[in-house]
Amino acid sequence: MASHPIVKAMITAILLFTLLVACQTRTHQGTKEPNSTQTSLAQATEETSNKTIIYGELKIEEKSDYIMIPVTLSENSDNKDSLFRNPSSYEYDRKEFFDNLIFYRKQDGTSHLLLNKPAKITSFETLEKKEAGKPSTYFFLYKIIEADTNADKKIGYEDATIGYLSDLSGKNLQQITPNNAQMLNWVIVQSIKSMFVKIIKDSNRDQKFTEIDETTYIKVNLDSPSIGTEIISDDMKKQIKSIGK
């Protein structure tokens, strides 16, 4: 019977091994390790869900089939307070911008967004192009900041501000000023169906817009809007400088 203790030990070892394997299997099935994609999606969802959507006051153009609804994403309750204090303003104070604009069609309730990428809309207004013997054509003019061009890790009025035009439905969005510049002001010359825009360029490439940077005017054709062309030639600039010596 000397083998009896050995048999008993072997049976005990087999039972313990079976129990250990069963526990590991249940643990593996119950807790799956998340992959990096799942983690990134979860983080992005959490970041988005933490933001509050704030809707500005409706902008209604009777001549348009669409109603415009300004949209802001905010993590700061102070931003919401500023909207309630100044609900009729379509341009925020120097710290706040619109993140997007909703265009809601009056007749059937269909809607779409102006932007399909992250950006900050600093202002928008309606333009009118008049032409003798024809109905007026209307546009929306937007000032939009698309990037942190001065590398201070925030979007602000010190960054490049780009001019865009769209029709009153918020479609056919077209850039009209160059990327590395700020749109300053503009005027429409109805007789030639054109818009003249004053811009300041980061001419010394120091990622700032200051008084030592070059300002110029560009001409935008309102019949087929695109990034405008400068109207003051390099030769003219040289003449101005030579005369001023």
C-alpha positions in Angstrom: 0.0 0.0 0.0 3.0 2.2 -0.2 1.7 3.6 -3.5 -1.5 4.9 -1.8 0.0 8.2 -0.6 1.4 8.8 -4.1 -1.9 8.2 -5.8 -3.6 10.5 -3.4 -1.1 13.3 -4.0 -1.4 12.9 -7.8 -5.2 13.2 -7.6 -4.9 16.3 -5.4 -2.5 17.9 -7.8 -4.8 17.3 -10.8 -7.8 18.8 -9.0 -5.7 21.9 -8.0 -4.5 22.3 -11.6 -8.0 22.0 -13.0 -9.3 24.6 -10.5 -6.5 27.0 -11.4 -7.2 26.7 -15.2 -10.9 27.3 -14.7 -10.3 30.5 -12.6 -7.9 31.9 -15.2 -10.4 31.2 -18.0 -13.2 33.0 -16.2 -10.9 36.0 -15.5 -9.8 36.3 -19.1 -13.4 36.1 -20.4 -14.7 38.6 -17.9 -12.0 41.3 -18.3 -10.8 42.1 -21.7 -7.9 44.5 -22.1 -9.0 47.6 -24.0 -6.9 48.3 -27.1 -5.5 51.8 -27.9 -8.3 52.6 -30.4 -11.0 51.8 -27.8 -9.2 54.0 -25.3 -8.9 56.9 -27.7 -12.5 56.7 -28.7 -13.6 56.6 -25.0 -11.4 59.6 -24.2 -12.8 61.6 -27.2 -16.4 60.7 -26.2 -15.8 61.8 -22.6 -14.2 65.1 -23.7 -17.1 65.8 -26.0 -19.7 64.9 -23.5 -18.1 67.2 -21.0 -18.8 70.2 -23.3 -22.1 72.1 -23.2 -23.7 73.2 -26.5 -24.8 76.8 -26.3 -27.1 78.2 -29.0 -27.1 81.9 -29.7 -30.0 84.0 -30.9 -31.6 83.2 -34.2 -30.6 85.3 -37.2 -33.5 85.5 -39.6 -33.1 86.9 -43.1 -36.5 87.3 -44.7 -34.9 87.1 -48.1 -33.4 83.7 -47.2 -35.0 80.3 -47.0 -32.8 79.5 -44.0 -32.6 80.6 -40.4 -29.1 80.8 -38.9 -28.4 79.4 -35.4 -25.0 80.2 -33.8 -23.4 77.4 -31.9 -20.7 77.4 -29.2 -19.2 74.5 -27.3 -18.3 75.4 -23.8 -16.7 73.9 -20.7 -17.0 77.1 -18.8 -20.3 78.3 -17.3 -19.1 81.9 -17.6 -19.4 81.6 -21.4 -23.1 80.8 -21.0 -23.6 83.7 -18.7 -22.1 86.1 -21.3 -24.6 84.9 -23.8 -27.5 85.6 -21.5 -26.1 89.1 -20.6 -25.8 90.0 -24.3 -28.2 87.8 -26.2 -28.7 90.1 -29.3 -25.0 90.2 -30.1 -23.7 88.3 -33.1 -20.1 89.0 -32.1 -18.7 87.8 -28.8 -16.4 89.7 -26.5 -12.7 89.3 -27.1 -12.6 85.9 -25.4 -15.5 84.1 -27.0 -16.2 82.8 -30.5 -18.7 80.7 -32.3 -17.7 77.1 -33.0 -20.2 76.6 -35.8 -23.4 77.8 -37.4 -26.6 75.8 -38.1 -28.6 76.6 -41.2 -32.2 75.5 -40.7 -34.5 75.5 -43.7 -37.8 77.2 -43.0 -40.0 75.2 -45.3 -39.1 71.6 -44.5 -36.9 71.7 -41.4 -33.8 70.2 -43.0 -30.6 71.6 -41.6 -26.8 71.5 -42.1 -23.7 73.0 -40.5 -21.5 75.7 -42.0 -18.2 74.1 -41.0 -17.0 70.5 -41.2 -13.8 71.1 -39.3 -12.7 72.7 -36.0 -12.5 76.5 -36.2 -13.6 79.7 -34.5 -16.0 82.1 -36.1 -15.3 85.6 -34.8 -18.1 87.4 -36.7 -20.5 87.2 -39.6 -22.6 89.8 -41.5 -24.8 90.1 -44.6 -23.4 91.6 -47.9 -25.4 92.8 -50.8 -24.3 92.9 -54.5 -26.4 95.2 -56.6 -26.7 95.1 -60.3 -28.8 97.4 -62.5 -32.0 95.7 -63.8 -31.5 92.5 -61.8 -32.4 91.4 -58.2 -29.7 91.9 -55.6 -27.5 89.0 -54.7 -26.8 88.4 -51.0 -23.8 86.8 -49.2 -22.7 86.1 -45.7 -19.2 87.3 -44.9 -17.4 85.5 -42.1 -14.2 86.0 -40.2 -12.8 82.7 -39.2 -9.7 81.6 -37.2 -8.6 78.1 -38.2 -5.2 77.6 -36.4 -3.1 78.7 -33.5 -0.7 80.7 -35.8 1.2 82.4 -33.1 1.8 79.1 -31.2 0.6 80.3 -27.8 -1.5 77.2 -27.4 -4.8 79.0 -27.7 -7.1 80.5 -30.3 -7.4 84.2 -30.1 -7.6 87.5 -32.0 -3.8 87.5 -32.4 -4.0 84.5 -34.8 -4.6 84.7 -38.5 -8.2 85.6 -39.3 -9.5 84.4 -42.7 -12.3 85.9 -44.7 -15.0 83.6 -46.2 -18.1 84.1 -48.2 -21.2 81.8 -48.5 -24.6 82.2 -50.0 -27.6 82.7 -47.6 -28.1 79.0 -47.2 -24.6 78.6 -45.7 -23.5 76.7 -48.7 -20.8 77.3 -51.3 -18.4 78.5 -48.6 -15.4 80.1 -50.3 -12.2 81.5 -48.8 -11.4 85.1 -50.0 -8.3 86.1 -48.0 -4.9 84.3 -47.8 -4.0 81.9 -44.9 -1.2 83.8 -43.1 -3.0 87.1 -42.8 -5.6 89.0 -40.8 -8.7 90.4 -42.5 -9.0 94.1 -41.3 -11.8 95.8 -43.2 -13.6 95.8 -46.6 -15.7 97.8 -49.0 -17.9 96.7 -52.0 -17.6 98.7 -55.3 -21.0 97.9 -56.9 -20.1 99.2 -60.3 -17.5 96.5 -60.9 -19.1 93.8 -58.7 -16.0 93.6 -56.6 -15.0 93.7 -53.0 -11.8 95.3 -51.8 -10.4 93.9 -48.6 -7.6 95.3 -46.4 -5.4 92.7 -44.9 -2.2 92.6 -42.8 0.3 89.8 -43.6 2.9 88.3 -41.3 5.6 89.7 -43.6 8.5 89.2 -41.2 7.3 85.7 -40.4 7.6 86.1 -36.6 4.1 84.5 -36.1 2.7 87.9 -35.0 0.7 90.6 -36.6 2.1 94.0 -35.6 2.6 97.5 -36.9 5.9 96.5 -38.6 4.1 94.0 -40.8 2.9 94.8 -44.3 -0.7 95.8 -45.0 -2.2 95.7 -48.5 -5.5 95.5 -50.4 -6.8 92.6 -52.3 -9.6 92.5 -54.9 -12.3 89.8 -54.8 -14.6 89.2 -57.7 -18.1 88.7 -56.3 -19.4 87.0 -59.4 -16.9 84.1 -58.7 -15.4 84.6 -55.3 -11.9 83.2 -54.5 -8.8 84.3 -52.7 -8.3 87.9 -53.8 -5.4 89.3 -55.8 -3.3 92.2 -54.5 -3.9 95.4 -56.3 -0.7 97.2 -55.3 2.3 95.8 -57.2 5.9 95.4 -55.9 7.1 98.0 -58.3 4.6 100.5 -57.0 5.8 99.8 -53.4 9.4 100.4 -54.5 8.4 103.7 -56.0 6.6 104.8 -52.9 9.7 103.9 -50.8 12.1 105.7 -53.1 10.0 108.8 -53.2 9.7 108.8 -49.5 13.5 108.9 -48.9 
